[in-house]
Amino acid sequence: MNDSIKTKINDFRVEDKFSQRAINLSGSVIREILKVTERPDVISFAGGLPSPKGFPKAALLEAFTKVLTDNPESALQYGPTEGYRPLREWVAQDFTKRGVKVDTEEVLIVSGSQQALDLLGKLFIDDGAKILVESPSYLGALQSFSVQNPRYETVQTDDSGMIPADITPEKAKDARFIYALPNFQNPTGITMTLERRQELVETCAKYGLPIIEDDPYGELRFEGEHLPSLLELGRKAGATVIRMGSFSKILAPGLRIGFVIAPVEVINKMVQLKQATDLHTQSISQMAVYEAIKGNFFETHLPAVRELYREQCQFMLNALS
């Protein structure tokens, strides 16, 4: 072998073969935050980790045991990409009970809300496409969307949440969607007022701008009144709202179970994207979650979790004062 070929072999670096999309990625701020939480001397307020005291360990143990005892073949087998149908039906029925008619075919089970962000980014964003986000916005969403190399336009916020009046015709023009967290927004903690919610859905209906509503924290409200979702208000206003939900904060994040409610056209295309990503969310977790929550589980569990966070909040306020 001549010396020039030897030199080329010795100079080879696998990272030289990376795609430009991969090269453009930066490290995850959230991943670095979560690394710190592994230290026993650290109590982190940055990572969004739910309290382990709120994990329904006994209920989940019983649910997993029952699933593996009664139906191990299905629990350990491949499943439909759309998700475990009884769990999808439960989500649809839960929203319908709240006054928002949702069909099972409008529900997709995903591997946590983060996968929903990834799939929606792939669905809507071309290289350089414009998307609208709150200022500031959730780092995990920005990280996920940035893989598709969008062009960000920011919408200003204040103590009442996003300011829909800042969605000018110029900003809305050619934008693929607007991403919003109306309840206890991350990172500000602000909840969007009812007036702002109504203004937002009406503005987006006027401009034909889809809304991605991310609501991981809404069920944890321990004081104040419940406000209607953007999904509910959007349907009345004629806006397209894609709602993301999660069991991470109300059950346990290690289950990696979330869901998307969207028009069937959106769900069908997300199913195709998910098939290419992970085939389906793990069957055993979906079945165990359904087994745990069917019936009246949340009628007792959610009040207990809310009280836990109310007490922790008060404890922290007392300590600070």
LOGU-362617 format. One line per 2 residues: for each residue x, z, y of N, C-alpha, C. Coordinates in steps of 0.2 Angstrom, whole numbers, plus 2048, in hexadecimal, padded with zeros to 3 digits. Each point is the difference from the previous one (the first is absolute). Layout:
<sites>
X:Z:Y:X:Z:Y:X:Z:Y; ...
</sites>
This chain:
<sites>
804:800:7FA:7FC:800:806:804:800:806; 7FF:7FB:805:805:800:806:7FE:806:805
805:801:804:800:806:805:7FA:7FF:804; 7FE:7FA:803:7FA:800:804:7F9:802:7FD
7FF:7FE:7FA:7FA:802:7FC:800:808:7FF; 806:803:7FE:801:807:7FF:7FE:803:807
802:7FE:805:7FF:803:807:7F8:800:801; 7FD:7FB:7FF:7F9:7FF:801:7FC:805:7FC
802:801:7F9:7FD:804:7FC:801:808:802; 806:801:802:801:807:803:7FD:801:806
7FE:7FB:804:7FD:801:807:7F9:801:7FF; 7FD:7FE:7FA:7F9:800:800:7FC:807:801
7FB:800:804:7FC:806:802:7F9:7FE:7FE; 7FD:804:7FC:7F9:7FF:7FF:7FB:800:806
802:804:805:7FC:800:806:800:7F9:804; 805:7FC:7FE:800:7FA:804:7FB:7FB:7FD
7FD:802:7FB:7FA:7FC:7FD:7F9:802:802; 800:806:804:7FA:803:802:7FC:7FB:804
7F9:800:800:7FC:7FC:804:801:803:807; 7FE:7FB:805:801:802:807:7FA:806:802
7FB:7FF:7FC:7FA:805:801:803:807:7FE; 804:801:7FA:803:806:7FE:805:802:805
804:7FC:802:806:802:805:7FD:803:806; 7FA:7FD:802:7FD:803:807:7FD:807:7FF
7FF:802:7FA:7FD:807:7FF:805:805:802; 7FD:805:803:804:806:802:7FE:806:7FB
804:805:800:7FE:806:7FC:7F9:803:802; 7FD:803:7FB:7FA:803:802:801:807:803
7FD:801:806:800:807:803:7FC:805:7FC; 7FB:7FE:7FD:7FC:804:7FC:804:803:7FA
803:7FB:7FD:804:802:7FA:805:805:801; 803:7FF:806:805:805:802:7FD:807:802
7FA:800:803:7FC:806:801:7FF:804:7F9; 7FE:7FC:7FB:7FE:803:7FA:806:802:7FC
806:7FD:801:806:803:7FD:801:807:803; 7FF:801:806:801:807:803:7FB:805:7FD
7FA:7FE:7FE:7FB:805:7FD:802:803:7FA; 805:7FC:7FC:803:803:7FA:804:806:801
802:801:806:804:806:801:7FC:807:800; 802:805:7FC:7FC:806:800:7FF:804:806
805:7FF:805:800:804:806:7FC:7FC:805; 7FD:7FB:7FF:7FD:7FC:805:7F8:800:7FF
7FD:801:806:7F8:7FF:800:7FF:7FA:805; 7FE:7FB:7FD:800:7FA:804:7F9:7FF:803
7FF:7FE:806:7FA:7FE:803:800:7F9:801; 805:7FC:7FE:801:7F9:802:7FD:7FB:7FA
800:802:7FA:7FF:7FC:7FB:7F9:7FE:7FE; 7FB:804:802:7F9:7FF:7FF:7FF:802:7F8
803:805:7FE:7FF:802:7F9:7FB:805:800; 7FB:7FF:7FC:7FA:805:7FF:803:806:7FD
7FC:806:801:802:806:7FD:7FF:800:7F9; 805:802:7FC:7FF:801:7F9:7FB:805:7FE
7FE:805:804:7FB:805:7FF:7F9:7FC:800; 800:7FA:802:7F9:7FD:800:7FF:7FB:7FA
806:7FF:7FC:7FF:7FC:7FA:7FC:803:7FB; 7FA:7FD:7FE:7FC:802:7FA:803:800:7FA
805:804:7FE:804:7FF:7FA:7FC:801:7FA; 7FC:805:800:7FC:801:7FA:7FB:7FB:7FE
7FD:7FD:806:7FB:7FB:7FF:803:7F9:7FD; 806:7FF:803:804:7FA:7FE:803:801:7F9
802:805:7FE:802:801:7F9:7FB:7FF:7FB; 7FA:803:802:7FA:7FF:7FC:7FE:7F9:7FF
800:7FC:806:7FE:7F9:800:805:7FC:7FC; 807:801:801:805:7FC:7FC:7FF:801:7F9
7FF:806:7FE:7FF:802:7F9:7FA:7FD:7FD; 7FB:800:804:7F9:7FD:7FD:801:7F8:7FF
803:7FD:805:801:7F9:800:805:7FE:7FA; 805:804:7FF:805:7FE:7FB:7FD:802:7F9
7FB:804:800:7FD:802:7FA:7FA:7FC:7FE; 7FC:7FE:805:7FA:7FC:7FE:801:7F9:801
805:7FD:804:801:7F9:800:807:7FE:802; 804:802:7FB:807:7FF:801:802:7F8:800
7FD:7FC:7FC:802:7F9:800:7FF:7FD:807; 7FA:801:803:7FF:7FE:807:805:803:805
801:806:800:804:804:805:807:7FD:800; 803:7FE:7FA:807:7FE:7FF:800:7F9:800
7FB:7FC:801:800:7F9:7FF:800:7FD:807; 802:7F9:800:7FF:7FC:807:7F8:801:802
7FF:7FF:806:7F9:800:803:7FF:7FB:805; 7FA:7FF:802:7FE:7FB:805:804:801:807
802:7FB:803:803:800:806:7FC:804:806; 7FA:7FE:7FF:7FB:803:805:800:808:800
801:802:7FA:800:808:7FF:7FB:802:7FB; 800:806:7FE:7FC:803:7FB:7F9:800:803
7FB:7FC:7FD:7FA:7FF:803:7FC:806:802; 7FF:805:7FB:7FD:806:802:803:804:807
806:7FF:801:803:803:806:7FE:7FC:806; 800:7F9:7FF:7FE:7FC:806:7F9:801:801
7FB:801:7FB:7F9:801:801:800:807:804; 804:805:7FE:7FF:807:803:802:7FF:808
805:7FC:802:802:7FF:807:7FA:7FD:803; 7FD:7FA:7FD:7FB:7FD:803:7FA:804:802
7FE:804:7FA:7FA:805:801:801:805:805; 807:803:800:801:805:805:7FF:7FE:807
802:7FA:802:7FF:7FD:807:7F9:7FE:801; 7FD:7FE:7FB:7F8:7FE:801:7FC:807:801
802:805:7FD:7FD:807:801:801:802:808; 805:7FE:803:802:801:806:7FC:7FC:805
7FD:7FB:7FE:7FC:7FB:804:804:7FA:801; 805:7FE:7FD:804:7FA:800:7FF:7FC:7FA
7FC:7FB:7FF:7FF:7FD:7FA:806:7FC:7FE; 803:802:7FA:806:7FD:7FD:7FE:7FE:7F9
802:7FA:7FE:7FF:7FD:7FA:806:801:7FC; 800:801:7F9:806:801:7FC:805:7FA:801
7FD:7FA:801:805:7FA:800:804:801:807; 7FE:804:804:803:801:807:806:805:7FF
801:803:7FA:805:805:800:806:7FE:7FB; 806:801:802:806:7FF:7FD:804:806:7FF
802:802:7FA:804:806:7FF:807:7FE:800; 804:804:804:807:7FE:802:804:806:7FE
807:7FF:7FF:805:805:7FF:802:804:806; 7FB:803:803:801:804:806:7FF:7FC:806
7FF:803:806:7FF:7FC:806:805:7FB:802; 806:802:7FE:806:7FC:802:800:7FA:7FD
7FD:7FF:7F9:800:7FA:7FD:7FA:7FB:804; 7FB:804:802:7FB:7FC:804:803:7FD:806
804:804:804:804:7FD:806:804:7FA:7FE; 804:800:7FA:804:7FB:7FE:7FC:7FA:7FE
7FA:801:7FD:7FC:7FA:7FE:7FD:7FD:806; 7FE:804:805:7FC:7FD:806:806:7FD:804
806:802:800:805:7FC:804:801:7FA:7FD; 801:7FF:7F9:801:7FA:7FD:7FA:7FB:801
7FA:803:800:7FA:7FC:801:7FF:7FD:807; 802:804:805:7FE:7FD:807:806:7FE:804
806:802:7FE:806:7FF:805:804:7FA:7FD; 801:7FB:804:805:7FB:800:806:802:804
806:7FD:7FF:806:801:804:7FE:7FF:807; 801:805:804:7FF:800:807:7F9:800:802
7FB:802:7FC:7F9:800:802:7FF:807:804; 7FB:800:804:7FF:805:805:7FB:805:7FC
802:807:801:7FB:805:7FE:800:805:805; 7FB:804:801:7FF:805:805:800:807:7FC
804:805:803:801:806:7FE:7FF:805:806; 7FE:806:7FE:800:806:805:807:801:802
801:803:806:806:802:803:800:808:801; 803:804:7FC:804:7FF:7FA:7FC:7FF:7FA
803:7FD:7FB:7FC:7FF:7F9:804:803:7FA; 7FC:800:7FB:803:803:7FA:806:7FC:7FD
805:803:7FF:807:7FD:7FE:7FF:7FD:7FA; 7FC:803:7FB:800:7FD:7F9:7FC:7F9:800
7FC:7FF:805:7FC:7FA:801:805:7FB:803; 804:802:805:804:7FB:803:806:7FE:7FB
802:804:7FC:805:7FF:7FB:7FD:7FA:7FB; 7FA:801:7FE:7FD:7FC:7FB:7FF:7F9:804
7FD:800:805:7FE:7FA:804:807:7FC:802; 805:803:801:806:7FD:803:803:7FC:7FA
7FF:801:7FA:802:7FC:7FB:7FE:7F8:801; 7FA:7FF:803:7FE:7FA:801:802:7FD:807
804:804:803:803:7FE:807:7FB:7FD:805; 7FB:805:801:7FB:7FF:805:803:800:808
7FB:7FE:804:802:802:807:7FB:805:803; 802:806:801:7FC:806:802:7FE:7FF:808
7FA:802:801:7FD:801:806:7FD:807:800; 801:804:805:7FE:807:800:7FA:801:804
7FC:804:7FE:7FA:802:804:801:807:802; 7FF:802:806:801:807:803:7FB:805:7FD
802:806:800:7FC:806:7FE:800:805:805; 7FB:804:800:800:807:804:7FD:805:7FC
7FE:806:803:7FD:805:7FD:7FA:7FF:7FC; 7FD:7FA:802:7F9:7FE:7FC:802:7FB:7FB
806:7FE:7FF:802:7FB:7FB:801:7FA:802; 800:7FB:7FC:801:7F9:802:7FC:7FE:806
803:7FC:805:7FC:7FE:806:7FE:7F8:7FF; 7FA:7FF:7FE:7FE:7F9:7FE:800:7FC:806
800:802:806:801:7FC:806:806:7FD:801; 805:803:7FC:807:7FD:800:801:7FA:7FC
7FA:7FE:7FC:800:7FB:7FB:7FE:7FA:805; 804:7FD:803:7FF:7FA:805:7FE:7FA:7FC
7FD:7FB:803:7FF:7FA:7FD:807:7FD:7FE; 805:801:804:807:7FD:7FE:802:803:7FA
800:807:7FF:802:804:7FA:7FC:7FE:7FA; 7FA:7FF:801:7FC:7FE:7FA:800:7F9:7FE
802:7FC:804:801:7F9:7FE:805:7FF:7FA; 7FE:7FD:7FB:804:7FE:7FA:802:806:7FC
7FE:806:802:802:806:7FC:7FD:800:7FA; 804:802:7FA:7FD:800:7FA:7FB:806:7FE
802:806:803:7FC:806:7FF:802:806:805; 7FD:805:801:802:806:803:800:806:7FB
805:804:800:800:805:7FB:7FF:807:804; 7FC:804:7FD:7FE:806:804:7FF:806:7FB
802:806:802:7FE:806:7FD:7FC:804:804; 7F9:800:800:7FC:803:804:7FF:808:800
802:803:7FA:7FF:807:7FF:807:803:7FF; 802:805:805:806:803:7FF:806:7FB:800
801:7FC:804:804:7FA:800:808:803:7FF; 803:7FC:7FC:807:801:7FF:804:7FC:804
804:802:804:803:807:801:7FD:805:805; 7FB:7FD:804:7FE:804:806:7FB:806:7FE
7FC:7FF:7FA:7FB:805:7FE:7FA:7FF:804; 7FF:7FB:804:7FA:7FF:804:7FB:7FD:7FC
7FA:802:802:7FA:7FD:7FD:7FC:7FC:805; 7FF:7FA:7FE:7FC:7FB:805:7F9:802:801
7FE:801:806:7F9:802:802:7FB:7FB:7FE; 7FA:802:7FF:7FB:7FB:7FE:7FF:7FB:805
801:801:806:7FF:7FB:805:805:7FA:7FF; 806:803:7FF:806:7FB:7FF:7FF:7FC:7FA
7FE:803:7FA:7FE:7FD:7FA:7FB:7FA:801; 7FB:802:804:7FB:7FB:801:803:7FA:804
804:802:805:803:7FB:804:805:7FB:7FC; 803:803:7FC:805:7FD:7FC:7FD:7FA:7FB
7FB:803:7FC:7FC:7FB:7FC:7FD:7FA:804; 7FD:802:805:7FD:7FB:804:805:7FB:803
805:802:802:806:7FC:803:802:7FB:7FA; 802:803:7FB:802:7FC:7FA:7FB:7FB:7FD
7FA:802:801:7FA:7FB:7FE:800:7FA:805; 801:802:806:800:7FB:805:806:7FB:7FF
806:802:7FE:805:7FC:800:801:7FD:7F9; 7FC:802:7FB:801:7FE:7F9:807:803:7FD
801:806:802:806:804:7FE:7FF:805:7FA; 803:7FF:7FA:7FF:805:7FB:803:806:801
7FD:806:7FE:802:806:801:802:803:7F9; 807:803:800:802:803:7FA:7FF:808:802
7FB:803:7FD:7FF:807:801:804:804:7FA; 804:804:802:804:805:7FC:7FE:807:801
7FD:803:7FB:7FD:807:800:802:804:7FB; 806:802:800:802:805:7FA:7FE:807:802
7FF:802:806:7FF:807:802:7F9:802:801; 7FB:7FB:801:7FA:802:802:7FC:805:7FD
801:800:7F9:7FC:805:7FC:803:807:801; 806:801:803:803:807:801:7FE:803:806
7FB:7FD:804:7FE:804:806:7FD:807:7FF; 803:805:803:7FD:806:7FF:7FD:803:807
800:7FD:805:7FC:802:806:7FE:7F9:804; 7FB:801:804:7FD:7FA:803:7FB:7FC:7FC
7FD:7FB:803:7FB:7FC:7FD:803:7FA:7FD; 7FD:7FE:7FA:802:7FA:7FD:7FE:7FA:804
804:7FB:801:7FE:7FA:804:800:7FA:7FB; 7FB:7FC:802:7FF:7FA:7FB:807:7FC:800
801:7FD:7FA:806:7FC:7FF:7FF:7F9:804; 806:7FD:801:800:7F9:802:7FC:7FB:7FC
801:802:7F9:7FC:7FB:7FC:7F8:801:801; 7FE:806:801:7F9:800:801:7FE:7FD:807
803:802:805:7FF:7FD:807:801:7F8:800; 805:7FE:7FC:802:7F9:800:7FA:7FC:7FD
7FD:802:7FB:7FB:7FD:7FD:7FA:7FF:805; 7FF:805:804:7FA:7FF:804:802:7FC:806
806:7FF:802:802:7FC:805:802:7F9:7FE; 801:7FF:7FA:802:7F9:7FE:807:7FF:7FF
804:805:800:807:800:800:802:800:7F8; 806:7FD:7FF:803:800:7F9:804:806:800
7FF:805:7FB:804:806:800:802:801:7F8; 806:800:7FF:803:801:7FA:803:808:800
7FC:804:7FB:802:807:800:804:802:7FB; 805:804:801:805:802:7FB:7FE:808:7FF
800:802:7FA:7FF:807:7FE:805:802:7FB; 800:807:7FF:805:802:7FB:7FE:807:7FD
802:801:7FA:7FF:807:7FD:806:804:801; 806:7FE:803:806:803:801:7FF:807:803
7FC:800:806:800:806:804:7FA:805:7FD; 7FB:7FD:7FD:7FB:805:7FD:800:801:7F9
805:7FD:7FC:801:802:7F9:808:801:800; 804:7FB:7FF:807:801:7FF:803:7F9:801
806:800:804:803:7FA:801:804:7FC:7FA; 802:805:7FC:803:7FD:7FA:7FC:7FC:7FB
7F9:800:801:7FC:7FC:7FC:800:7F8:802; 802:7FF:807:801:7FA:803:7F9:7FC:7FF
7FB:802:802:7F9:7FD:800:7FE:7FF:807; 7FE:7FA:802:7FD:7FF:806:7FB:7FA:7FF
7FC:7FF:805:7FB:7FA:800:800:7FC:806; 7FD:7FB:800:7FF:7FB:806:7F8:7FE:7FF
7FD:801:806:7F9:7FD:800:800:7FA:805; 7FE:7FA:7FE:801:7FA:804:7FB:7FB:7FE
7FF:7FB:804:7FB:7FA:7FE:803:7FE:7F9; 7FC:7FD:7FC:802:7FD:7F9:805:7FB:801
800:7FC:805:805:7FB:801:807:803:801; 800:805:803:807:804:801:802:803:7FA
7FB:804:7FC:802:803:7FA:802:7FB:7FB; 7FD:7FA:7FF:802:7FB:7FB:807:7FE:801
802:7FF:806:807:7FE:802:805:805:7FF; 7FE:806:801:804:806:7FF:802:801:7F9
7FA:7FF:7FC:801:800:7F8:806:7FB:7FE; 800:7FA:803:805:7FC:7FE:807:802:802
800:803:806:807:802:802:802:806:7FC; 7FB:805:7FE:802:805:7FC:802:7FF:7F9
7FD:7FA:7FD:802:7FE:7F9:807:7FE:800; 802:7FD:806:807:7FE:800:805:806:801
7FD:806:802:804:806:803:801:805:7FA; 7FA:802:7FD:801:805:7FB:7FA:7FF:7FA
7FD:7FB:800:7FA:7FF:7FC:7FA:804:801; 801:807:800:7FB:804:802:803:807:801
7FC:804:803:802:807:801:7FF:804:7F9; 804:805:7FF:801:802:7F9:7F9:803:7FE
7FE:7FE:7FA:7FA:801:7FD:7FE:808:7FF; 805:803:7FD:7FF:807:7FF:7FF:805:806
803:7FE:805:7FF:804:807:7F9:7FE:802; 7FE:7FA:800:7F9:7FE:803:7FB:803:7FB
800:800:7FA:7FB:803:7FC:800:808:800; 806:803:801:800:807:801:7FD:802:807
802:7FC:805:7FD:802:807:7F8:7FF:7FF; 7FE:7FB:7FD:7F8:800:7FF:7FD:805:7FC
804:802:7FB:7FD:806:7FC:800:806:804; 805:801:804:800:806:804:7FB:801:805
7FF:7FA:804:7FC:800:806:7F8:7FF:7FF; 7FF:7FD:7FA:7F9:7FE:7FF:7FB:806:800
7FA:800:801:7FC:806:801:801:802:807; 800:807:801:800:803:806:807:804:802
805:7FD:7FD:807:803:801:802:801:807; 7FF:7FB:804:802:801:807:7FC:804:805
7FA:802:7FD:7FC:805:804:803:807:800; 804:801:7FB:803:807:800:808:7FF:802
803:7FA:7FE:807:800:801:802:7FE:807; 7FC:7FC:804:802:7FE:807:7FF:806:804
7FA:804:800:800:806:804:806:805:7FF; 802:800:7FA:806:805:7FF:806:7FD:803
801:7F9:800:806:7FD:802:800:801:808; 7FA:7FF:803:800:800:807:801:807:803
7FE:805:7FC:801:807:802:807:802:7FF; 804:7FD:7FB:807:801:7FF:804:7FD:807
7FE:7FA:802:803:7FE:806:7FE:803:806; 7FA:802:801:7FE:804:805:804:807:801
801:803:7FA:804:806:800:807:7FF:802; 803:7FA:7FD:807:7FF:802:801:7FE:807
7FB:7FC:803:801:7FE:807:7FF:807:804; 7FC:804:7FF:7FF:806:804:807:805:7FF
802:800:7FA:807:804:7FF:805:7FD:804; 801:7F9:801:805:7FD:803:7FF:801:808
7FA:800:802:7FE:801:807:802:807:802; 7FE:805:7FC:802:807:801:807:801:801
804:7FD:7FB:807:800:800:803:7FD:806; 7FE:7FB:803:802:7FD:806:7FF:804:806
7FA:803:800:7FE:804:806:803:807:800
</sites>
